[in-house]
Amino acid sequence: MTSAAVPEAPPRPTIPIVAVPPLREAGQASAAGPPETFYAVHEKIYPRAVRGWFVTWRWLLVWGTQLIFYGLPWVRWNGHPILLFDLEARKFYVGDLILWPQDIFLLTLLLIAAALSLFMFTAIAGRLWCGYACPQTVYTELFLWIERAIQGDRHEQMRLDKGPHTLERVFKKTATHAFWIVISLWTGLTFVAYFTPIRQLVPEIWNVQLGPWESFWILFYGLATYGNAGFMREQVCKYMCPYARFQSAMLDKDSLTITYDVKRGEPRGSRSRHADQLALGLGDCVNCGVCVEVCPTGIDIRQGLQYECIGCAACVDGCNQIMDRMGYARGLIRYTTERALAEGFHTAGIVRRIVRPRVVIYALLLCGLLGGIAFSIGEREPIKVDVMRDRSVLARTIELANGSGAIENVYQLQVMNQDAKAHRFQISARGIPDLSIEVSGEPAAAADRFDLAPASSRQIPISVRVPEEHSKPGLVHIMLQISALDDPKMTTSEPTVFLIPAELAHEEVR
């Protein structure tokens, strides 16, 4: 019997020994190249000036929003600024409307409505707010305009920055920053003017009497404007703004976005104006790079929709200019939807798909909120009263002028006139026969009346009296009514109780 041959074990694979370079600290140069860093070095973006339909609209909104922002603090309405947030007095003036701390729910509803409108317009046409009305976009455009006016367009600015420190460079840079600082400080002053009247701020600045808080916020807001619009610019939109991160959750296949038409543009390539692109096998994109040069965030829209895109449509205007020069149809880069590109339909099909469930829900919620705000303001009582009993004296007997006795309760009324006009009010009471009221400090001829200045509150002590013959021991519910003598609609009622102790009640009533 022969034993089976035992197979030989396979050879063990050899592991090559690789020399491991010694560890080095971050930033230390290696023999093969430049130092390693954890962060990419920021490169300044020089957006190229462009003209077109969307640029015109953007500038109209820039000047319109700034005219409102800088102009409103100077507009007066019934003796006060038309829009003023007086935090010290805890009053907000919006035209004739005066809001108090207890009206904070209106501000909450307004903020929710603003968020819903942002969601709705994003679902319809992408980042319209970012591209046309966001303060970061607006002030960046203003600062870029000043920079181009002093230093020249894209290529002149790049030449100036890369060149030596000549007198021309020092002068242009100094002039640019001087204008930036003036606009920033004026912006900070205007911001503070919404909390302290500007007609009070300007004389205080001129006389060097500005308070510490006003000084802090003017400098703080001015510095924020100077830094964000002059230096950070696209970095605020790309890294600091949360809207860029969650905008994709509000977009769908029927949302209008700035899109490069790949089917029409590819393959891209340069050619002369009179060349036959079909013979060359090229698309409409001439690979000129204008869409990248005009972009304020420095992206290439031909790589698809990116979160850095703020929807300003500068690339649309820039590309259309090139298409006009080449004699091609406009719209290689345009506002369109993902579904429109895939299915090949045009404007009519896009418009038909604007009304869809998501947009309808946003619109209904927005209309409901705005309607609720309007109803709350319309039904808002211009006068508010809080009734507090005087705890030091619950009830007491007094002798009236005619010699008869009466039981008196004392109350403190906190009356708030929310109207923009002064009024004279009258107090009356019901619930017990022959109730009488006397306002402390008022003459006997008008003991039940008092005056209240516009947009003010006042604590008013009153005495409510009932003749002894009508008194019945216990707590009796009464109603206090406060009415404006010059406006019957300004009327409010507040319930309270009138205390008649058993030992003070009339003997016959017992």
C-alpha positions as CSV (number, residue, x, y, z in Angstrom):
1,M,0.0,0.0,0.0
2,T,1.5,3.3,-1.1
3,S,0.8,6.6,0.7
4,A,-0.5,9.5,-1.2
5,A,2.0,12.2,-2.0
6,V,1.7,15.3,0.2
7,P,1.4,18.4,-1.8
8,E,4.0,21.0,-1.2
9,A,2.9,24.3,0.5
10,P,2.6,27.3,-1.8
11,P,5.4,29.7,-1.5
12,R,4.8,32.6,0.9
13,P,4.3,35.9,-0.9
14,T,7.0,38.4,-0.3
15,I,5.9,41.8,1.0
16,P,7.9,44.6,-0.4
17,I,9.5,46.9,2.1
18,V,8.7,50.5,1.4
19,A,10.7,53.2,3.1
20,V,8.4,55.4,5.2
21,P,9.4,59.1,5.2
22,P,9.8,60.7,8.6
23,L,6.8,62.5,10.0
24,R,6.8,66.3,9.6
25,E,4.7,69.0,11.0
26,A,1.8,70.5,9.0
27,G,3.2,73.3,6.8
28,Q,6.7,71.9,6.7
29,A,8.1,71.7,3.2
30,S,8.8,68.3,1.7
31,A,11.5,67.4,-0.7
32,A,9.0,66.8,-3.5
33,G,7.0,70.0,-3.4
34,P,5.5,72.9,-1.5
35,P,4.4,72.9,2.1
36,E,1.3,70.8,2.9
37,T,-1.6,72.8,4.3
38,F,-5.1,71.9,5.6
39,Y,-6.8,74.8,4.0
40,A,-6.8,76.0,0.4
41,V,-5.4,79.5,-0.1
42,H,-8.1,81.9,-1.0
43,E,-7.7,83.5,-4.4
44,K,-9.4,86.9,-5.0
45,I,-12.1,86.9,-7.6
46,Y,-12.3,89.7,-10.1
47,P,-15.8,89.7,-11.6
48,R,-15.9,91.1,-15.0
49,A,-18.4,93.9,-15.7
50,V,-21.3,92.8,-17.9
51,R,-24.5,94.3,-19.4
52,G,-27.8,92.7,-20.0
53,W,-31.4,92.4,-19.0
54,F,-30.8,90.6,-15.7
55,V,-28.0,93.0,-14.7
56,T,-30.4,95.9,-15.3
57,W,-33.0,94.3,-13.1
58,R,-30.4,93.7,-10.4
59,W,-29.3,97.3,-10.4
60,L,-32.9,98.5,-10.3
61,L,-33.4,96.5,-7.2
62,V,-30.1,97.6,-5.7
63,W,-31.0,101.3,-6.0
64,G,-34.6,100.7,-5.0
65,T,-33.7,98.8,-1.8
66,Q,-31.1,101.3,-0.8
67,L,-33.4,104.3,-1.5
68,I,-35.8,102.7,0.9
69,F,-33.2,101.8,3.5
70,Y,-31.4,105.1,3.5
71,G,-34.5,107.2,3.0
72,L,-37.0,105.8,5.5
73,P,-35.4,107.2,8.7
74,W,-35.8,110.7,7.3
75,V,-39.5,110.4,6.6
76,R,-41.7,111.6,9.5
77,W,-45.3,110.6,10.2
78,N,-47.5,112.3,12.8
79,G,-44.4,113.7,14.6
80,H,-42.3,110.6,14.6
81,P,-40.3,108.6,12.1
82,I,-42.5,106.5,9.8
83,L,-40.6,103.4,11.0
84,L,-38.9,103.4,14.4
85,F,-38.1,100.6,16.9
86,D,-37.9,102.5,20.1
87,L,-36.5,99.8,22.4
88,E,-36.1,102.2,25.4
89,A,-39.8,103.1,25.4
90,R,-40.7,99.6,24.2
91,K,-42.7,100.9,21.3
92,F,-42.5,100.2,17.5
93,Y,-43.8,102.8,15.1
94,V,-45.0,101.6,11.7
95,G,-46.8,104.6,10.2
96,D,-50.0,105.1,12.2
97,L,-49.6,101.6,13.7
98,I,-47.9,101.5,17.2
99,L,-46.9,98.1,18.4
100,W,-46.1,97.2,22.0
101,P,-44.3,94.3,23.6
102,Q,-47.6,92.3,23.9
103,D,-47.9,92.5,20.1
104,I,-44.8,90.3,19.6
105,F,-47.0,87.6,18.1
106,L,-47.4,89.9,15.1
107,L,-43.7,90.0,14.6
108,T,-43.6,86.2,14.9
109,L,-46.2,85.8,12.2
110,L,-44.4,88.2,10.0
111,L,-41.1,86.3,10.3
112,I,-42.9,83.0,9.5
113,A,-44.5,84.7,6.5
114,A,-41.1,85.9,5.3
115,A,-39.7,82.4,5.6
116,L,-42.6,80.9,3.6
117,S,-42.3,83.5,0.9
118,L,-38.6,82.6,0.6
119,F,-39.5,78.9,0.3
120,M,-42.1,79.6,-2.3
121,F,-40.0,81.8,-4.5
122,T,-37.1,79.3,-4.2
123,A,-39.4,76.5,-5.3
124,I,-40.5,78.6,-8.3
125,A,-37.2,80.2,-9.5
126,G,-34.3,79.3,-7.2
127,R,-32.3,81.9,-5.3
128,L,-34.0,85.0,-6.4
129,W,-33.5,86.6,-3.0
130,C,-29.7,85.9,-3.0
131,G,-29.2,87.2,-6.6
132,Y,-31.2,90.4,-6.5
133,A,-32.2,91.6,-3.0
134,C,-29.9,90.1,-0.3
135,P,-27.9,92.8,1.5
136,Q,-24.7,90.8,0.9
137,T,-25.4,90.9,-2.9
138,V,-26.5,94.5,-2.8
139,Y,-23.5,95.9,-1.0
140,T,-21.0,93.7,-2.9
141,E,-22.4,95.2,-6.1
142,L,-22.0,98.7,-4.8
143,F,-18.5,98.0,-3.6
144,L,-17.6,96.4,-7.0
145,W,-19.0,99.3,-8.8
146,I,-16.8,101.7,-6.8
147,E,-13.8,99.4,-7.3
148,R,-14.3,99.4,-11.1
149,A,-14.9,103.1,-11.3
150,I,-11.6,103.8,-9.6
151,Q,-9.3,100.9,-10.5
152,G,-10.8,99.8,-13.8
153,D,-12.3,96.5,-14.9
154,R,-11.1,93.0,-14.3
155,H,-7.8,93.1,-16.2
156,E,-6.8,96.5,-14.9
157,Q,-7.5,95.4,-11.3
158,M,-5.4,92.2,-11.7
159,R,-2.6,94.2,-13.3
160,L,-2.7,96.7,-10.4
161,D,-2.6,94.0,-7.7
162,K,0.2,92.0,-9.3
163,G,2.3,95.1,-10.1
164,P,4.7,97.0,-7.8
165,H,3.6,99.5,-5.1
166,T,3.6,102.5,-7.4
167,L,2.0,105.9,-6.6
168,E,-0.9,105.0,-8.9
169,R,-1.6,101.8,-7.0
170,V,-1.4,103.5,-3.6
171,F,-3.7,106.3,-4.8
172,K,-6.3,104.1,-6.3
173,K,-6.4,101.6,-3.4
174,T,-6.6,104.4,-0.9
175,A,-9.5,106.1,-2.8
176,T,-11.3,102.8,-3.1
177,H,-11.1,102.1,0.6
178,A,-12.0,105.6,1.5
179,F,-15.3,105.4,-0.4
180,W,-16.0,102.0,1.1
181,I,-15.5,103.3,4.6
182,V,-17.8,106.3,4.0
183,I,-20.6,104.0,2.7
184,S,-20.0,101.5,5.5
185,L,-20.2,104.2,8.2
186,W,-23.3,105.8,6.6
187,T,-24.9,102.3,6.5
188,G,-24.1,101.8,10.2
189,L,-25.6,105.2,11.0
190,T,-28.7,104.4,9.0
191,F,-29.1,101.1,10.7
192,V,-29.0,102.7,14.2
193,A,-31.4,105.4,12.9
194,Y,-34.2,102.7,12.9
195,F,-33.8,102.6,16.7
196,T,-32.8,106.2,17.6
197,P,-34.3,109.0,15.4
198,I,-31.8,110.2,12.8
199,R,-32.6,113.8,13.5
200,Q,-31.4,113.2,17.0
201,L,-28.3,111.1,16.0
202,V,-26.8,113.5,13.5
203,P,-26.6,116.5,15.9
204,E,-25.2,114.2,18.6
205,I,-22.5,113.1,16.2
206,W,-21.8,116.7,15.1
207,N,-21.5,117.8,18.7
208,V,-19.5,114.7,19.8
209,Q,-22.3,113.7,22.2
210,L,-23.1,110.3,20.8
211,G,-23.9,107.7,23.4
212,P,-21.9,104.5,23.9
213,W,-24.5,102.1,22.5
214,E,-25.1,104.1,19.4
215,S,-21.4,104.5,18.8
216,F,-20.8,100.7,19.2
217,W,-23.5,99.7,16.8
218,I,-22.6,102.3,14.2
219,L,-19.0,101.1,14.2
220,F,-20.0,97.4,14.5
221,Y,-22.5,97.5,11.6
222,G,-20.2,99.7,9.5
223,L,-17.3,97.3,10.1
224,A,-19.5,94.3,9.2
225,T,-20.5,96.0,5.9
226,Y,-16.9,97.0,5.1
227,G,-15.6,93.5,5.8
228,N,-18.4,91.5,4.2
229,A,-18.8,93.5,1.0
230,G,-15.2,94.7,0.6
231,F,-13.2,91.6,1.5
232,M,-15.2,88.4,2.2
233,R,-17.8,88.8,-0.6
234,E,-18.4,85.4,-2.1
235,Q,-17.1,83.6,1.0
236,V,-20.1,84.8,3.0
237,C,-22.4,83.2,0.4
238,K,-20.3,80.0,0.1
239,Y,-19.4,79.3,3.7
240,M,-21.3,81.4,6.1
241,C,-24.9,81.6,4.7
242,P,-27.0,78.5,5.7
243,Y,-29.4,79.1,2.8
244,A,-26.9,77.7,0.3
245,R,-26.8,74.4,2.2
246,F,-30.5,73.6,2.3
247,Q,-31.8,75.2,-0.9
248,S,-31.7,71.9,-2.7
249,A,-34.4,70.6,-0.3
250,M,-36.7,73.3,-1.8
251,L,-35.9,72.6,-5.5
252,D,-37.5,70.1,-7.7
253,K,-37.4,69.2,-11.4
254,D,-39.8,72.1,-12.2
255,S,-37.9,74.8,-10.4
256,L,-36.3,77.5,-12.6
257,T,-32.6,77.6,-12.2
258,I,-29.7,79.0,-14.2
259,T,-28.6,76.1,-16.4
260,Y,-26.1,75.4,-19.2
261,D,-27.7,73.6,-22.1
262,V,-25.2,70.7,-22.5
263,K,-26.9,69.2,-25.6
264,R,-26.6,72.5,-27.4
265,G,-23.2,73.6,-26.2
266,E,-21.1,70.4,-26.3
267,P,-18.6,69.6,-27.6
268,R,-17.3,73.1,-26.8
269,G,-14.3,74.6,-28.6
270,S,-13.0,77.9,-29.9
271,R,-13.5,78.9,-33.5
272,S,-13.6,82.0,-35.6
273,R,-16.8,83.9,-36.0
274,H,-17.2,82.8,-39.7
275,A,-16.3,79.1,-39.1
276,D,-18.8,76.3,-39.9
277,Q,-19.4,74.8,-36.5
278,L,-21.2,71.7,-38.0
279,A,-18.2,71.0,-40.1
280,L,-15.9,71.3,-37.1
281,G,-18.2,69.1,-35.0
282,L,-18.6,71.7,-32.3
283,G,-21.5,72.9,-30.2
284,D,-22.5,76.5,-29.6
285,C,-20.1,77.0,-26.6
286,V,-17.0,78.7,-27.8
287,N,-15.2,78.0,-24.5
288,C,-14.5,81.7,-24.0
289,G,-14.8,81.6,-20.3
290,V,-16.9,84.7,-20.0
291,C,-19.5,82.9,-17.9
292,V,-16.7,82.2,-15.3
293,E,-15.2,85.7,-15.5
294,V,-18.5,87.5,-14.7
295,C,-19.5,85.1,-11.9
296,P,-19.2,86.9,-8.5
297,T,-18.6,83.5,-6.8
298,G,-16.1,82.3,-9.4
299,I,-17.9,79.0,-10.4
300,D,-18.3,77.5,-13.8
301,I,-22.0,77.0,-14.5
302,R,-21.1,74.5,-17.3
303,Q,-20.3,72.0,-14.6
304,G,-24.0,71.9,-13.5
305,L,-26.0,73.6,-10.7
306,Q,-23.8,74.2,-7.6
307,Y,-24.6,75.4,-4.2
308,E,-22.2,78.4,-4.7
309,C,-24.5,79.8,-7.4
310,I,-26.4,82.7,-6.0
311,G,-28.7,83.0,-9.0
312,C,-27.6,86.5,-10.1
313,A,-27.8,85.5,-13.9
314,A,-24.6,87.4,-14.7
315,C,-23.5,84.4,-16.7
316,V,-26.7,84.5,-18.7
317,D,-26.1,88.1,-19.8
318,G,-22.4,87.4,-20.5
319,C,-23.1,84.3,-22.6
320,N,-25.9,86.1,-24.5
321,Q,-23.4,88.8,-25.5
322,I,-21.0,86.2,-26.9
323,M,-23.9,84.4,-28.8
324,D,-24.9,87.8,-30.3
325,R,-21.3,88.3,-31.6
326,M,-21.1,84.8,-33.0
327,G,-24.5,85.0,-34.6
328,Y,-25.9,82.1,-32.6
329,A,-29.3,82.0,-30.8
330,R,-29.4,83.3,-27.3
331,G,-30.1,81.0,-24.3
332,L,-27.1,78.7,-24.2
333,I,-27.1,79.6,-20.5
334,R,-30.6,80.5,-19.3
335,Y,-33.3,80.2,-16.7
336,T,-34.9,76.8,-17.3
337,T,-35.9,73.6,-15.4
338,E,-34.5,70.2,-15.3
339,R,-37.7,68.7,-16.7
340,A,-37.7,71.2,-19.6
341,L,-34.2,70.3,-20.6
342,A,-35.0,66.5,-20.4
343,E,-38.3,66.7,-22.3
344,G,-37.5,69.5,-24.6
345,F,-40.4,71.9,-24.0
346,H,-40.2,75.6,-23.9
347,T,-41.6,78.6,-22.0
348,A,-45.3,77.6,-22.2
349,G,-44.6,74.2,-20.7
350,I,-42.5,75.8,-17.9
351,V,-45.2,78.3,-17.0
352,R,-47.8,75.5,-16.9
353,R,-45.8,73.6,-14.3
354,I,-45.3,76.6,-12.0
355,V,-48.6,75.8,-10.2
356,R,-47.9,72.5,-8.6
357,P,-48.6,71.0,-5.1
358,R,-45.6,72.4,-3.4
359,V,-46.1,75.9,-4.6
360,V,-49.8,75.8,-3.9
361,I,-49.2,74.7,-0.3
362,Y,-46.7,77.5,0.2
363,A,-49.0,80.1,-1.3
364,L,-52.0,79.0,0.8
365,L,-50.0,79.1,4.0
366,L,-48.6,82.5,3.1
367,C,-52.0,83.9,2.2
368,G,-53.4,82.5,5.5
369,L,-50.6,84.1,7.6
370,L,-50.9,87.5,5.8
371,G,-54.6,87.4,6.2
372,G,-54.2,86.5,9.9
373,I,-51.8,89.5,10.4
374,A,-54.2,91.9,8.6
375,F,-57.2,90.6,10.7
376,S,-55.2,91.0,13.9
377,I,-54.2,94.5,13.1
378,G,-57.7,95.4,12.0
379,E,-59.3,94.0,15.1
380,R,-56.7,95.3,17.4
381,E,-58.1,97.5,20.2
382,P,-56.4,100.9,20.2
383,I,-56.8,101.1,24.0
384,K,-55.8,98.5,26.6
385,V,-56.7,98.5,30.3
386,D,-55.4,96.4,33.2
387,V,-57.3,96.6,36.5
388,M,-55.6,96.0,39.8
389,R,-57.2,96.3,43.2
390,D,-55.5,98.3,45.9
391,R,-54.5,95.6,48.4
392,S,-53.7,98.1,51.2
393,V,-57.4,99.1,51.6
394,L,-59.9,96.4,50.4
395,A,-63.0,98.5,51.3
396,R,-63.9,101.4,53.5
397,T,-66.8,103.7,54.3
398,I,-66.8,107.4,53.5
399,E,-69.1,110.3,53.9
400,L,-70.3,112.0,50.7
401,A,-70.8,115.7,50.2
402,N,-74.6,115.4,50.7
403,G,-74.0,113.8,54.1
404,S,-74.9,110.2,53.1
405,G,-72.5,107.3,53.5
406,A,-70.9,105.1,50.8
407,I,-68.7,102.1,50.6
408,E,-65.5,102.7,48.5
409,N,-63.1,100.4,46.7
410,V,-59.8,101.6,45.3
411,Y,-58.3,100.4,42.0
412,Q,-55.2,101.1,40.0
413,L,-55.8,101.2,36.2
414,Q,-52.9,100.7,33.8
415,V,-54.3,102.4,30.7
416,M,-52.4,102.2,27.4
417,N,-53.3,104.5,24.4
418,Q,-52.0,102.7,21.3
419,D,-53.3,105.4,19.0
420,A,-51.1,108.0,17.4
421,K,-53.3,110.8,18.8
422,A,-54.0,112.1,22.3
423,H,-57.5,111.4,23.7
424,R,-59.6,112.3,26.6
425,F,-61.2,109.3,28.2
426,Q,-64.2,108.8,30.5
427,I,-64.7,106.0,33.0
428,S,-68.0,104.4,33.8
429,A,-69.1,101.4,35.8
430,R,-72.1,99.1,35.9
431,G,-73.1,96.1,38.0
432,I,-74.5,97.8,41.1
433,P,-77.1,100.6,41.1
434,D,-75.8,104.2,41.6
435,L,-72.1,103.3,41.2
436,S,-69.9,106.4,41.0
437,I,-66.3,106.8,40.0
438,E,-63.7,109.4,41.0
439,V,-60.3,109.7,39.3
440,S,-57.6,110.9,41.8
441,G,-56.2,114.3,41.0
442,E,-59.0,115.3,38.6
443,P,-61.3,118.3,39.5
444,A,-64.8,117.5,40.9
445,A,-66.5,118.7,37.7
446,A,-64.7,116.0,35.6
447,A,-63.9,113.4,38.3
448,D,-64.6,110.5,35.9
449,R,-62.3,111.7,33.1
450,F,-58.6,111.8,32.3
451,D,-56.2,112.6,29.4
452,L,-53.7,110.3,27.8
453,A,-51.0,111.3,25.4
454,P,-50.5,109.4,22.1
455,A,-48.6,106.1,22.2
456,S,-48.3,106.2,26.0
457,S,-49.5,104.5,29.1
458,R,-50.5,105.8,32.4
459,Q,-51.3,104.5,35.8
460,I,-54.6,106.0,37.1
461,P,-55.9,105.5,40.6
462,I,-59.7,105.5,40.8
463,S,-62.2,105.2,43.6
464,V,-65.5,103.3,43.0
465,R,-68.3,104.0,45.4
466,V,-71.7,102.6,46.1
467,P,-74.3,104.1,48.5
468,E,-74.7,102.2,51.7
469,E,-78.4,101.6,51.1
470,H,-77.5,99.6,47.9
471,S,-74.8,97.5,49.6
472,K,-75.1,93.8,50.0
473,P,-72.2,91.9,51.7
474,G,-69.9,89.8,49.5
475,L,-68.1,90.1,46.2
476,V,-70.1,91.7,43.5
477,H,-68.9,91.5,39.8
478,I,-68.9,94.9,38.1
479,M,-67.7,96.1,34.7
480,L,-65.5,99.2,34.2
481,Q,-65.8,100.9,30.8
482,I,-63.3,103.3,29.4
483,S,-64.3,105.3,26.3
484,A,-62.7,108.1,24.3
485,L,-64.9,111.2,24.2
486,D,-63.8,112.2,20.7
487,D,-63.9,108.7,19.2
488,P,-66.8,106.4,20.3
489,K,-65.1,103.4,18.6
490,M,-62.3,103.6,21.1
491,T,-64.1,101.8,23.9
492,T,-63.0,98.8,26.1
493,S,-64.4,97.1,29.1
494,E,-62.7,95.2,31.9
495,P,-64.4,93.1,34.6
496,T,-63.5,93.3,38.2
497,V,-65.1,92.7,41.6
498,F,-66.4,95.1,44.3
499,L,-65.9,94.0,47.9
500,I,-68.6,94.8,50.5
501,P,-67.6,93.5,53.9
502,A,-70.4,92.2,56.1
503,E,-69.6,94.7,58.8
504,L,-69.9,97.6,56.4
505,A,-73.1,96.5,54.7
506,H,-76.4,98.4,55.3
507,E,-78.5,97.0,58.1
508,E,-81.7,96.9,56.0
509,V,-80.0,95.1,53.2
510,R,-78.6,92.4,55.5
